[in-house]
Amino acid sequence: MSSIMTNASALTALQSLNNTNKSLEQTQARISTGYRVATASDNAAYWSIATSMKSDNKANSAVQDALGLGAGKVDTAYTAINDVKDQVDLIKTKLVTARSASKEDQQKIATEINAIQAQIKSSVANANFAGSNLLQNDAAAASDLKIVAAYNRTGATVTIDTIDVKAADTQVLDVAGSGGIGGGLLAAAFVDPSTTAVTPAAIDTALGTVETALAKLSTGAASLGAAKSRIDTQKSFLSNLSDSIDKGVGALVDADMNKESTRLQALQVQQQLGIQALSIANGNSQSILSLFRG
């Protein structure tokens, strides 16, 4: 039925064109942003999940930064403590040599050991990274190193895991140079530089001090080595975890650009056809009105 009051064809064509324009706008937004779910109104459940996971991934990124900083501290301390251990090994060798050396040679050895002691102090003092020195701390304020290693969230409950390095295992010297693993080692006069001959008993006592220090230095190096290994493993794990989360979030909210591009072309054609259909419907209405004017 044709009516001069209501152009049903035009209304149908206009409704179809509006739907096409709405779909076209949505597709253009997806192509522009790269997201299929850009706001909560697109898909509240997916948007909420993606938002939470993106937030967790930012926390994981901060943890990776903390691990990087911790790795620098541990690597520096590990290098230095091994250097100290080598120096103490050298003292041990000198003492064994002094056991059967002449008085004159013992005095020379004493001078060499004093130089090695100074080198140990220097190695410890230089084991500084980002204002932190794991080998030299004030004994009154020495604290364990705690490196943030993981951010764990279960609902609203959050826990932080750390990789710990005990100060007691790594403190070679305190600021005064008298405490820690090597304090007694540096304070000892292993070979008497005076004219008095060094007795075998004195050297044996000195060797005992050296062996005690070496055992503790080995424990410290092992502690730092274990921490270094854990840091490397955790960094690799977090990198893979971050990639997995990104992929999972992408599957929820990312737009398929190939699909959206194809859809865009189809909608643009539909839009053109809709405009033509609306024009034809309006033209038919004008034809009916011309009959009355004639």
Solvent accessible surface area in square Angstrom, and as a share of the most:
residue,aa,sasa,rsa
1,M,228,1.02
2,S,87,0.56
3,S,40,0.26
4,I,109,0.55
5,M,166,0.74
6,T,71,0.41
7,N,41,0.21
8,A,65,0.51
9,S,67,0.43
10,A,11,0.08
11,L,103,0.51
12,T,89,0.52
13,A,13,0.10
14,L,74,0.37
15,Q,118,0.53
16,S,60,0.38
17,L,17,0.08
18,N,79,0.41
19,N,89,0.46
20,T,14,0.08
21,N,55,0.28
22,K,152,0.64
23,S,30,0.19
24,L,12,0.06
25,E,121,0.54
26,Q,88,0.39
27,T,1,0.00
28,Q,86,0.38
29,A,52,0.40
30,R,50,0.18
31,I,50,0.25
32,S,94,0.61
33,T,73,0.43
34,G,26,0.25
35,Y,82,0.31
36,R,79,0.29
37,V,7,0.04
38,A,45,0.35
39,T,71,0.41
40,A,43,0.33
41,S,107,0.69
42,D,73,0.38
43,N,52,0.27
44,A,66,0.51
45,A,63,0.48
46,Y,78,0.30
47,W,99,0.35
48,S,57,0.37
49,I,84,0.43
50,A,4,0.03
51,T,62,0.36
52,S,45,0.29
53,M,61,0.27
54,K,80,0.34
55,S,65,0.42
56,D,18,0.10
57,N,18,0.09
58,K,152,0.64
59,A,24,0.19
60,N,7,0.04
61,S,55,0.36
62,A,61,0.47
63,V,6,0.04
64,Q,54,0.24
65,D,103,0.53
66,A,32,0.24
67,L,0,0.00
68,G,34,0.32
69,L,87,0.43
70,G,4,0.04
71,A,14,0.11
72,G,13,0.13
73,K,37,0.16
74,V,0,0.00
75,D,54,0.28
76,T,36,0.21
77,A,1,0.01
78,Y,76,0.29
79,T,95,0.55
80,A,11,0.09
81,I,0,0.00
82,N,48,0.25
83,D,50,0.26
84,V,2,0.01
85,K,56,0.24
86,D,89,0.46
87,Q,35,0.15
88,V,0,0.00
89,D,53,0.27
90,L,76,0.38
91,I,0,0.00
92,K,68,0.29
93,T,77,0.45
94,K,47,0.20
95,L,0,0.00
96,V,86,0.49
97,T,74,0.43
98,A,0,0.00
99,R,106,0.39
100,S,104,0.67
101,A,25,0.20
102,S,62,0.40
103,K,97,0.41
104,E,111,0.50
105,D,60,0.31
106,Q,12,0.05
107,Q,57,0.25
108,K,115,0.49
109,I,12,0.06
110,A,4,0.03
111,T,93,0.54
112,E,76,0.34
113,I,3,0.02
114,N,85,0.44
115,A,64,0.49
116,I,13,0.06
117,Q,18,0.08
118,A,58,0.45
119,Q,81,0.36
120,I,1,0.00
121,K,102,0.43
122,S,46,0.30
123,S,14,0.09
124,V,0,0.00
125,A,52,0.40
126,N,112,0.57
127,A,4,0.03
128,N,83,0.42
129,F,76,0.32
130,A,74,0.57
131,G,72,0.69
132,S,28,0.18
133,N,19,0.10
134,L,19,0.09
135,L,0,0.00
136,Q,46,0.20
137,N,35,0.18
138,D,76,0.39
139,A,68,0.52
140,A,99,0.77
141,A,76,0.59
142,A,36,0.28
143,S,87,0.56
144,D,66,0.34
145,L,25,0.12
146,K,126,0.53
147,I,8,0.04
148,V,53,0.31
149,A,2,0.02
150,A,13,0.10
151,Y,63,0.24
152,N,57,0.29
153,R,93,0.34
154,T,110,0.64
155,G,56,0.54
156,A,107,0.83
157,T,87,0.50
158,V,68,0.39
159,T,72,0.42
160,I,87,0.44
161,D,66,0.34
162,T,47,0.28
163,I,3,0.02
164,D,71,0.37
165,V,2,0.01
166,K,124,0.52
167,A,11,0.08
168,A,89,0.69
169,D,38,0.20
170,T,2,0.01
171,Q,18,0.08
172,V,0,0.00
173,L,1,0.01
174,D,16,0.08
175,V,109,0.62
176,A,88,0.68
177,G,17,0.16
178,S,76,0.49
179,G,20,0.20
180,G,45,0.43
181,I,19,0.10
182,G,3,0.02
183,G,1,0.01
184,G,46,0.44
185,L,3,0.02
186,L,19,0.09
187,A,82,0.64
188,A,34,0.26
189,A,88,0.68
190,F,8,0.03
191,V,5,0.03
192,D,54,0.28
193,P,86,0.54
194,S,54,0.35
195,T,103,0.60
196,T,88,0.51
197,A,56,0.43
198,V,18,0.10
199,T,74,0.43
200,P,70,0.44
201,A,69,0.54
202,A,48,0.37
203,I,1,0.00
204,D,64,0.33
205,T,96,0.56
206,A,8,0.06
207,L,35,0.17
208,G,37,0.35
209,T,44,0.26
210,V,0,0.00
211,E,75,0.34
212,T,74,0.43
213,A,4,0.03
214,L,16,0.08
215,A,62,0.48
216,K,103,0.44
217,L,2,0.01
218,S,48,0.31
219,T,73,0.43
220,G,0,0.00
221,A,13,0.10
222,A,66,0.51
223,S,28,0.18
224,L,0,0.00
225,G,23,0.22
226,A,60,0.46
227,A,5,0.04
228,K,72,0.31
229,S,65,0.42
230,R,132,0.48
231,I,1,0.00
232,D,70,0.36
233,T,91,0.53
234,Q,34,0.15
235,K,74,0.31
236,S,61,0.40
237,F,108,0.45
238,L,3,0.01
239,S,48,0.31
240,N,93,0.48
241,L,59,0.29
242,S,22,0.15
243,D,74,0.39
244,S,66,0.42
245,I,21,0.10
246,D,83,0.43
247,K,154,0.65
248,G,38,0.37
249,V,11,0.07
250,G,16,0.16
251,A,80,0.62
252,L,41,0.20
253,V,3,0.01
254,D,68,0.35
255,A,13,0.10
256,D,79,0.41
257,M,82,0.37
258,N,127,0.65
259,K,132,0.56
260,E,4,0.02
261,S,47,0.30
262,T,92,0.54
263,R,96,0.35
264,L,35,0.17
265,Q,119,0.53
266,A,46,0.36
267,L,9,0.04
268,Q,71,0.32
269,V,81,0.47
270,Q,88,0.39
271,Q,52,0.23
272,Q,109,0.48
273,L,105,0.52
274,G,10,0.10
275,I,94,0.48
276,Q,103,0.46
277,A,46,0.36
278,L,36,0.18
279,S,71,0.45
280,I,114,0.58
281,A,5,0.04
282,N,69,0.35
283,G,35,0.34
284,N,85,0.44
285,S,31,0.20
286,Q,104,0.46
287,S,67,0.43
288,I,47,0.24
289,L,64,0.32
290,S,51,0.33
291,L,139,0.69
292,F,149,0.62
293,R,169,0.62
294,G,101,0.97
